[in-house]
């Protein structure tokens, strides 16, 4: 008679994930290659009057950046075009192109005053100044 062994499926899944991690990583790396998939890295700070958002979007023209604000939701999107070609004589050794869109969205704890929002883009850094929307003062209702 055979012994029956019980396996914890969740533990088996984590072992399989550990085994496959890094399996689909690009096997070839060229010298001086530092390109990573485009991402938007964001720093958000808050003060009494509002928020300051600094987003890293290097190598993008300011015309290709879109910012939308709806209440307390902020969305930053950009179209990234990255071309790099290495030639040796007339023979192309390597040609790399990346075209795509990057996106970052997040929710703030207070609504933003869209009319007073300011945006600056310099040296690959998008800086948004997002003032908080002033909430209407509560009104006391008289009971009759």
C-alpha positions in Angstrom: 0.0 0.0 0.0 1.3 3.5 -0.9 1.6 6.3 1.5 -0.3 9.4 0.7 1.5 12.7 1.1 -0.3 16.0 1.4 1.3 19.1 -0.1 0.6 22.7 0.8 -0.4 24.2 -2.6 0.5 27.7 -1.5 4.0 26.7 -0.4 4.4 24.9 -3.7 3.3 28.1 -5.6 5.9 30.2 -3.8 8.6 27.6 -4.6 7.6 27.7 -8.3 7.6 31.5 -8.3 11.1 31.6 -6.8 12.3 29.1 -9.4 10.8 31.2 -12.3 11.9 34.6 -11.0 14.5 36.0 -13.4 13.8 33.3 -15.9 12.4 35.7 -18.5 15.0 38.3 -17.9 16.9 39.5 -21.0 20.0 37.3 -21.3 22.2 39.8 -23.2 23.5 43.0 -21.8 25.6 45.4 -23.8 28.4 47.5 -22.4 27.4 50.9 -20.9 23.7 49.9 -21.2 21.7 51.6 -18.5 18.3 51.8 -20.1 15.4 50.6 -18.1 11.7 50.6 -19.1 10.3 54.1 -18.8 8.6 54.8 -15.5 7.3 57.9 -13.7 8.8 58.3 -10.3 6.8 60.6 -8.0 7.5 62.5 -4.8 4.4 64.0 -3.1 4.6 66.4 -0.2 1.8 68.1 1.6 1.5 71.4 3.5 -1.4 73.4 4.9 -2.2 75.0 1.6 -1.9 72.1 -0.7 0.4 69.5 -2.3 3.7 69.6 -4.3 4.2 66.8 -6.7 7.6 66.2 -8.4 7.6 63.6 -11.1 10.7 62.3 -12.9 10.0 62.1 -16.6 13.5 62.4 -18.3 13.9 62.6 -22.1 10.3 63.8 -22.7 9.2 67.0 -24.4 6.8 69.1 -22.3 4.3 68.9 -25.2 4.1 65.1 -24.8 3.1 65.3 -21.1 -0.5 65.3 -20.0 -1.7 66.1 -16.5 -5.4 65.7 -15.5 -7.0 66.5 -12.2 -10.5 65.4 -11.2 -11.4 66.2 -7.6 -8.7 64.5 -5.6 -7.4 62.2 -8.3 -4.2 63.2 -10.2 -3.1 61.5 -13.5 0.2 62.1 -15.2 0.8 60.6 -18.6 3.6 61.0 -21.2 4.5 59.7 -24.6 8.1 58.4 -24.6 10.2 58.2 -27.7 13.7 56.8 -27.2 16.0 55.9 -30.1 19.6 54.7 -30.0 21.6 53.4 -32.9 25.2 52.3 -32.7 27.1 52.1 -36.0 30.5 50.8 -36.9 31.4 51.9 -40.4 28.3 51.3 -42.6 27.2 48.2 -40.7 24.6 48.6 -38.0 25.6 46.7 -34.9 22.7 47.5 -32.7 19.5 49.5 -33.0 17.2 50.1 -30.1 13.9 51.9 -30.1 11.3 52.4 -27.5 8.0 54.1 -28.2 5.3 54.0 -25.6 3.2 55.7 -23.1 3.9 55.9 -19.4 1.2 56.7 -16.8 1.0 57.4 -13.1 -2.2 58.0 -11.2 -2.8 58.5 -7.5 -5.5 59.8 -5.1 -4.9 62.6 -2.6 -6.7 63.0 0.7 -8.2 66.4 -0.2 -9.7 67.8 -3.4 -7.5 70.0 -5.5 -8.4 73.5 -6.7 -8.0 73.0 -10.5 -8.1 76.7 -11.3 -5.1 77.5 -9.1 -3.0 74.5 -10.2 0.5 75.3 -11.6 2.9 73.1 -13.6 6.5 73.5 -14.5 8.8 71.2 -16.4 12.6 71.6 -16.4 15.5 69.2 -16.6 13.3 66.1 -16.7 11.3 67.0 -13.6 7.7 67.9 -13.7 6.7 70.0 -10.7 3.0 70.4 -9.9 1.7 72.8 -7.3 -1.8 71.6 -6.3 -3.6 73.9 -3.8 -6.3 72.3 -1.7 -9.9 73.3 -2.5 -11.4 75.3 0.3 -14.4 73.5 1.6 -17.5 75.6 2.3 -17.9 76.5 6.0 -20.5 74.5 7.7 -23.8 76.3 8.1 -25.9 76.0 11.2 -29.5 75.2 10.3 -32.2 76.6 12.6 -34.9 74.2 13.6 -38.4 75.5 13.7 
